[in-house]
Amino acid sequence: MIVMSVNVNGQAIKADLSVTFPSPWTSPYVVDPDHPHHFVNRDGNHLYLYNKSAFAYFSCNNPDEVLNKAKKLGANVIRVCLEGKPFFSELELDMWPWGGTREKPNWNTFNKMYWD
């Protein structure tokens, strides 16, 4: 439990700042020392990763539908492309997260429209 005490107008107020999640996310997962190709949490529960490719997720027209389809499949991980032109001939999407353009990048800024 994480407790924070603050003094407000001479009164001590304690607040529980703990964030808890339902199973299987009851604690962080780490590499299992007994099985180094698996993840385990402090409760001894192993995590099974099932992924779906969603390379164009950051530029697709309906990202909620992508997540809904992944959930229906039981996927708990999606693989995405942050920068690139995956399947460009079919999708015609160019994912460019930085400022400037691909031809003349500005590495000190970000493409606000992309992130929005």
C-alpha positions in Angstrom: 0.0 0.0 0.0 1.3 3.5 -0.9 0.1 6.1 1.6 0.6 9.8 1.3 0.0 12.1 4.2 -0.7 15.8 3.6 -1.5 18.6 6.0 -4.6 20.6 5.0 -5.6 23.5 7.3 -3.9 21.9 10.2 -5.5 18.5 9.7 -3.5 15.4 8.6 -5.1 13.6 5.7 -3.9 10.2 4.6 -4.6 8.9 1.1 -4.1 5.5 -0.2 -2.4 5.9 -3.6 -2.2 2.2 -4.4 -3.3 1.2 -7.8 -4.4 -2.4 -8.1 -5.5 -4.4 -11.0 -7.5 -7.6 -11.4 -5.8 -10.9 -12.2 -3.5 -11.5 -14.1 -2.1 -8.0 -13.5 -1.8 -8.2 -9.7 1.9 -7.4 -9.8 4.6 -6.7 -12.4 5.8 -9.6 -14.5 9.5 -10.4 -14.7 11.6 -13.1 -16.4 11.1 -16.4 -14.5 14.6 -17.4 -13.1 13.6 -21.1 -13.3 12.2 -20.8 -16.9 14.0 -17.9 -18.6 11.8 -18.0 -21.6 8.7 -17.2 -19.5 7.3 -14.3 -17.5 6.1 -14.7 -13.9 4.6 -12.4 -11.3 5.1 -12.4 -7.5 2.1 -14.7 -7.2 3.8 -17.3 -9.3 1.4 -16.9 -12.2 2.9 -17.2 -15.7 1.8 -14.8 -18.5 0.9 -16.2 -21.9 1.5 -13.6 -24.6 -0.7 -13.9 -27.7 -0.1 -11.2 -30.2 -1.7 -9.8 -33.3 0.0 -7.8 -35.9 -1.5 -4.3 -36.3 1.4 -2.6 -38.1 -0.6 0.3 -39.4 -2.4 0.9 -36.1 -1.1 4.4 -35.5 -2.5 5.6 -38.9 -5.6 3.5 -39.4 -9.0 5.0 -39.7 -10.6 3.0 -36.9 -8.1 2.1 -34.1 -11.0 1.1 -31.8 -12.1 -1.6 -34.2 -8.5 -3.0 -34.4 -8.5 -3.4 -30.6 -12.0 -4.9 -30.6 -10.9 -7.5 -33.2 -7.7 -8.3 -31.2 -9.8 -8.7 -28.1 -12.2 -11.1 -29.8 -9.2 -13.2 -30.9 -8.0 -13.2 -27.3 -4.8 -11.3 -28.1 -3.2 -9.5 -25.2 -0.4 -7.8 -27.3 -0.5 -6.0 -30.6 2.6 -5.4 -32.7 2.7 -2.0 -34.3 5.0 0.0 -36.5 5.8 3.4 -35.1 7.5 4.7 -38.2 7.3 3.3 -41.7 5.1 2.5 -44.7 4.0 -1.1 -44.1 2.0 -2.5 -47.0 2.1 0.9 -48.6 0.9 -0.3 -52.0 -2.3 -1.6 -50.3 -2.8 0.8 -47.5 -1.2 4.0 -48.8 -0.3 5.0 -45.3 2.9 6.7 -44.3 3.6 6.8 -40.6 5.9 9.6 -39.8 6.0 10.6 -36.0 8.7 13.3 -36.2 8.6 16.8 -37.4 9.4 17.8 -40.9 9.0 15.3 -43.6 10.6 11.9 -44.4 12.7 13.7 -47.1 13.6 16.6 -44.7 13.2 15.4 -41.1 13.2 17.7 -38.1 14.4 15.3 -35.3 13.8 18.0 -32.6 10.0 18.1 -33.0 7.2 15.7 -33.4 4.4 15.5 -36.0 1.5 16.7 -33.8 -1.2 15.5 -36.3 0.3 12.0 -36.2 0.2 11.8 -32.4 -3.3 13.3 -32.1 
